[in-house]
Amino acid sequence: MSTTTSTRARILQVAADLVGESPDGDISTRAVCEAAQVGAPALYRHFGDKEGLLSAVVDHGFERYLATKRERDESADPVEDLRRGWDSHVEFAVRNPNLYRLMNSPAMRTPPAAALESHRILTRDLERAAAQGRIRVAPELAAQMVMSANVGVALMLVARPTTFDDPGLSRRVRDAVHASILTPDAAAGTPQGAEVPSAAARLRALLREAQGSGLSTAEAALMKEWLGRVANAGPGD
């Protein structure tokens, strides 16, 4: 590792550690320079300014989070993978509260590539569930619903732990959100009107995976659009 690379890595690690230890998650560039034993010019040369440094800390944090997703073993049950994915997301947030708040700060206007990859992993699990006829809505909409709820719960747990103190809160919200997008088990019965959206979501997922559907590119795109509308329509819509 070159001196330039090692200096940048040292500054970044120090900044990440200070964010984690800070009472409010904020840090100063002076404190970072002192802890990393570098001058301010070195910090500015590598990161530009404080915002650039914090953006790099966010990238670093997302990479740590994403490592838990990349290392997992994909099971044959996509619904179970969805549950595990939700739980690991919340666990990471609770273990790294300051970093997690920074990762989801509105000030971070451009999402890191790792954040987009995390969303793709979630969508892929939902596409597998759709291919098995196990979700009511299109995977893309389901991913937005799950991610927004997952992040919301995690943020409340780390930002207001005294208010959101029910140890079962995350599981309750997880199960409620999953119940709204997943088809019920056969033993529990299927609510009236849920079969058509579920079938449309499944057909759309299978069409996406098919190598030769017999449709032109334009026809396939139109079919996916129609199926997406049907999949996203609730019973009675």
C-alpha positions as CSV (number, residue, x, y, z in Angstrom):
1,M,0.0,0.0,0.0
2,S,1.4,3.4,-1.0
3,T,1.9,6.2,1.4
4,T,-0.9,8.2,-0.2
5,T,-3.3,5.3,0.0
6,S,-2.4,4.5,3.6
7,T,-2.8,8.1,4.7
8,R,-6.2,8.3,3.1
9,A,-7.2,5.0,4.7
10,R,-6.0,6.1,8.1
11,I,-7.9,9.4,7.9
12,L,-11.0,7.6,6.8
13,Q,-10.8,5.0,9.6
14,V,-10.2,7.7,12.2
15,A,-13.2,9.7,11.0
16,A,-15.4,6.7,11.0
17,D,-14.3,5.8,14.6
18,L,-14.9,9.4,15.7
19,V,-18.4,9.4,14.2
20,G,-19.1,6.2,16.1
21,E,-17.8,7.6,19.4
22,S,-19.4,11.1,19.1
23,P,-22.3,11.9,21.4
24,D,-24.3,13.4,18.5
25,G,-22.5,11.8,15.5
26,D,-20.8,15.1,14.5
27,I,-17.0,15.5,14.1
28,S,-14.6,18.3,13.4
29,T,-11.8,18.1,10.8
30,R,-9.4,19.4,13.5
31,A,-10.2,16.3,15.7
32,V,-9.8,14.0,12.7
33,C,-6.4,15.5,11.8
34,E,-5.2,15.3,15.4
35,A,-6.2,11.7,15.8
36,A,-4.9,10.7,12.4
37,Q,-1.7,12.7,13.0
38,V,-1.9,14.5,9.7
39,G,-2.1,18.2,8.8
40,A,-5.2,19.8,7.5
41,P,-3.8,20.1,3.9
42,A,-3.5,16.3,3.8
43,L,-7.2,15.9,4.8
44,Y,-8.3,18.5,2.2
45,R,-6.1,17.0,-0.5
46,H,-7.8,13.6,-0.1
47,F,-11.4,14.6,0.7
48,G,-11.8,18.2,-0.3
49,D,-13.7,19.4,2.8
50,K,-15.7,18.1,5.7
51,E,-18.6,17.2,3.5
52,G,-16.3,15.2,1.3
53,L,-14.9,13.4,4.3
54,L,-18.4,12.6,5.6
55,S,-19.4,11.3,2.2
56,A,-16.4,9.0,2.2
57,V,-17.4,7.8,5.7
58,V,-20.9,7.1,4.4
59,D,-19.5,5.1,1.5
60,H,-17.3,3.2,4.0
61,G,-20.3,2.5,6.2
62,F,-22.4,1.2,3.3
63,E,-19.6,-1.1,2.2
64,R,-19.5,-2.5,5.8
65,Y,-23.3,-3.0,5.7
66,L,-23.3,-4.5,2.2
67,A,-20.6,-7.0,3.3
68,T,-23.3,-8.6,5.5
69,K,-25.5,-8.9,2.4
70,R,-22.8,-10.2,0.1
71,E,-21.7,-12.9,2.5
72,R,-25.1,-14.4,3.1
73,D,-26.1,-17.8,1.6
74,E,-29.1,-17.4,-0.6
75,S,-31.6,-20.0,0.5
76,A,-34.3,-21.7,-1.5
77,D,-36.9,-19.7,0.4
78,P,-36.9,-16.1,-0.7
79,V,-39.5,-15.1,1.9
80,E,-37.1,-16.3,4.7
81,D,-34.3,-14.4,3.0
82,L,-36.5,-11.3,3.1
83,R,-37.0,-11.8,6.9
84,R,-33.3,-12.3,7.4
85,G,-32.5,-9.2,5.3
86,W,-34.8,-7.0,7.3
87,D,-33.4,-8.3,10.6
88,S,-29.8,-7.9,9.6
89,H,-30.5,-4.3,8.4
90,V,-31.9,-3.4,11.8
91,E,-29.1,-5.1,13.7
92,F,-26.5,-3.1,11.7
93,A,-28.3,0.1,12.6
94,V,-28.5,-0.7,16.3
95,R,-24.8,-1.6,16.4
96,N,-23.8,1.5,14.5
97,P,-26.3,4.2,15.4
98,N,-24.3,7.4,14.5
99,L,-23.0,5.9,11.3
100,Y,-26.5,4.7,10.3
101,R,-28.0,8.1,10.9
102,L,-25.3,9.6,8.8
103,M,-25.9,7.0,6.1
104,N,-29.5,8.1,5.9
105,S,-29.1,11.8,6.3
106,P,-31.0,14.0,3.9
107,A,-27.8,15.9,3.5
108,M,-26.4,13.0,1.5
109,R,-28.1,13.9,-1.8
110,T,-26.4,11.3,-4.0
111,P,-26.9,7.7,-2.8
112,P,-23.6,5.7,-2.8
113,A,-23.3,2.8,-5.3
114,A,-23.4,0.4,-2.3
115,A,-26.9,1.7,-1.3
116,L,-28.2,1.0,-4.8
117,E,-26.7,-2.5,-4.7
118,S,-28.5,-3.1,-1.4
119,H,-31.8,-2.2,-3.1
120,R,-31.0,-4.5,-6.0
121,I,-30.4,-7.4,-3.6
122,L,-33.8,-6.8,-2.0
123,T,-35.5,-6.5,-5.3
124,R,-33.9,-9.8,-6.5
125,D,-35.3,-11.6,-3.4
126,L,-38.7,-10.2,-4.2
127,E,-38.4,-11.3,-7.9
128,R,-37.7,-14.8,-6.7
129,A,-40.7,-14.7,-4.5
130,A,-42.8,-13.4,-7.4
131,A,-41.6,-16.2,-9.6
132,Q,-43.0,-18.6,-6.9
133,G,-46.3,-16.7,-6.9
134,R,-45.8,-15.5,-3.3
135,I,-46.2,-11.7,-3.6
136,R,-49.2,-9.6,-4.4
137,V,-47.5,-6.6,-6.0
138,A,-44.7,-6.0,-8.5
139,P,-41.3,-6.6,-7.0
140,E,-40.2,-3.0,-7.7
141,L,-43.1,-1.5,-5.6
142,A,-42.6,-4.2,-3.0
143,A,-38.9,-3.2,-2.7
144,Q,-39.8,0.4,-2.1
145,M,-42.4,-0.5,0.5
146,V,-40.0,-2.8,2.4
147,M,-37.0,-0.5,2.2
148,S,-38.9,2.6,3.4
149,A,-40.4,0.7,6.3
150,N,-37.1,-1.0,7.2
151,V,-35.2,2.3,7.2
152,G,-37.9,4.0,9.1
153,V,-38.0,1.5,11.9
154,A,-34.2,1.4,12.1
155,L,-33.9,5.2,12.3
156,M,-36.5,5.4,15.1
157,L,-34.8,2.7,17.1
158,V,-31.4,4.5,16.9
159,A,-32.7,8.1,17.1
160,R,-35.4,7.7,19.8
161,P,-34.6,4.5,21.7
162,T,-36.5,5.7,24.9
163,T,-39.7,6.2,22.9
164,F,-39.4,3.2,20.6
165,D,-38.4,0.7,23.3
166,D,-40.6,-2.3,22.4
167,P,-38.1,-5.1,21.7
168,G,-40.6,-6.7,19.4
169,L,-41.3,-3.5,17.4
170,S,-39.1,-4.3,14.4
171,R,-40.5,-7.8,14.1
172,R,-44.1,-6.5,14.3
173,V,-43.5,-3.9,11.6
174,R,-41.6,-6.4,9.5
175,D,-44.4,-8.9,9.6
176,A,-47.1,-6.3,8.9
177,V,-45.3,-5.0,5.9
178,H,-44.6,-8.5,4.6
179,A,-48.3,-9.4,5.1
180,S,-49.2,-6.5,2.9
181,I,-47.0,-7.6,0.0
182,L,-46.9,-11.4,0.4
183,T,-49.6,-13.9,-0.4
184,P,-50.8,-15.8,2.7
185,D,-49.8,-19.4,3.3
186,A,-52.2,-21.9,1.6
187,A,-53.3,-23.1,5.0
188,A,-54.4,-19.6,6.1
189,G,-56.5,-19.1,2.9
190,T,-56.3,-16.4,0.3
191,P,-58.2,-13.2,0.8
192,Q,-60.9,-12.6,-1.9
193,G,-59.4,-10.7,-4.8
194,A,-55.8,-11.4,-4.0
195,E,-55.3,-14.1,-6.6
196,V,-55.2,-11.9,-9.7
197,P,-52.5,-9.4,-8.5
198,S,-50.4,-12.3,-7.2
199,A,-50.7,-14.1,-10.6
200,A,-49.8,-10.9,-12.5
201,A,-46.7,-10.3,-10.3
202,R,-45.6,-13.9,-10.9
203,L,-46.2,-13.8,-14.6
204,R,-44.3,-10.5,-14.8
205,A,-41.3,-12.0,-13.0
206,L,-41.3,-15.0,-15.2
207,L,-41.6,-12.9,-18.3
208,R,-38.5,-10.9,-17.1
209,E,-36.5,-14.1,-16.8
210,A,-37.7,-15.7,-20.0
211,Q,-35.2,-15.9,-22.8
212,G,-37.7,-16.2,-25.6
213,S,-41.3,-15.1,-24.9
214,G,-42.4,-14.9,-28.5
215,L,-43.0,-11.1,-28.1
216,S,-41.2,-8.3,-29.6
217,T,-39.2,-5.9,-27.4
218,A,-42.0,-3.3,-27.6
219,E,-44.7,-6.0,-26.9
220,A,-42.7,-7.4,-24.0
221,A,-42.3,-3.9,-22.5
222,L,-46.0,-3.2,-22.9
223,M,-47.0,-6.6,-21.3
224,K,-44.7,-5.9,-18.3
225,E,-46.3,-2.5,-17.9
226,W,-49.8,-3.9,-17.9
227,L,-48.9,-6.7,-15.6
228,G,-47.2,-4.2,-13.3
229,R,-50.4,-2.2,-13.1
230,V,-52.5,-5.3,-12.3
231,A,-50.0,-6.5,-9.7
232,N,-50.0,-3.2,-8.0
233,A,-53.8,-2.9,-7.9
234,G,-55.3,-4.0,-4.6
235,P,-58.4,-6.2,-4.4
236,G,-61.4,-4.2,-5.6
237,D,-59.3,-1.5,-7.3
